[in-house]
Amino acid sequence: MTTTFRFRNTVNLAPGEHIAAESAKIVLFSESGVEVTLSPSTDGEPFSKATKLLLTGGPYLTQEDALQAGTSWRRRLLLACSDRFIGISLGDEDEPRASRIPLGQRDFLPEEPVLLKDRHGLLVYPENSNPLSGFISFTADTAVGRSSSELLNTIRTVEEATSTMTAREILALTLLHASRFDPNPETKYISLVTAVEALLKPAKHSASIRAALETLQRQANDLDLSEEERQSIIQHIGNGKKESITETGGKLASRLKDREYGGIDPSTFFKQAYKIRSNLVHGNTSRPTHEELGAELGTLHQFVVDLLHLVIVKN
């Protein structure tokens, strides 16, 4: 008998959120005998109470097919949930091939049912095996329901974009989702700004500016300073050959055009946000209070979602 393969990925929802759905599972894809679904990780638990979901798909003819499908659906869920303001954690995909319990004994035998070790992240396993699940739940006083039909529509909308998603874009989305799990307004703020920073590749300044800076570097060799001081100056001058994060981020943010965030244009908003982020990271005493940061986080989150969607979906 030919062995087929499936993928599974636990999906942790950010505190206080749930998916609003009446059915026991949401069918994300169904074609040619292959089905991809999203369901509560605990059998019989309604979506309204589930804080941990399970993304599953299959059957696939090969382990590699299941791995590629699982990786693709992780990308779609990251992007679609960010657009629907649903915070999720998907774990990693570094060790996706499931291991039997006890570990490392031998390869799978197609005719032999096995018990597999589960983990938070992507897992690929033979169709006839039975993954062992351990569950972690979050608690919250209030919950925000997100429409399953809107999420499904968004997944279909972003499908093409996720096929060309870069490592930088995946990191940015992951940081955006991680911020939804963070109760500390300072580190949450830093994660959101860093999500934008992950997208940035500062360009070189013009040839004339670089030439002028190289002249200054040569002149620094004649200064009456210690070798360590001279090298420090030369390094600082060299850093000016590329745009700063503030410059590059401001240019990227300007692609949001006539939108406003906190009453100011996108480019100015990013520059101010990056300055606040720097004050937080470097422990400056002029940094905002938790209350002030809390009041800004909603606007910053909207800005990051809009910018990532613009860059990744390219519209």
Secondary structure, 3 states (H helix, E strand, C coil): CCCCEEEEEEEEECCCEEEECCCCCEEEEEECCEEEEEEECCCCCCHHHCCEEEEEEEEECCHHHHHHHHHHHHHHHHHHHHHCCCCEECCECCCCECCECCCCCCCCCCCCCCEECCCCEEEEEECCCEECCCCCCCCCCCCEEEEHHHHHHHHHHHHHHHCCCCHHHHHHHHHHHHHCCCCCHHHHHHHHHHHHHCCCCCCECCHHHHHHHHHHHHHHCCCCCCHHHHHHHHHHHHHCCECCHHHHHHHHHHHHCCCCECCECHHHHHHHHHHHHHHHHCCCCCCCCHHHHHHHHHHHHHHHHHHHHHHHHCC
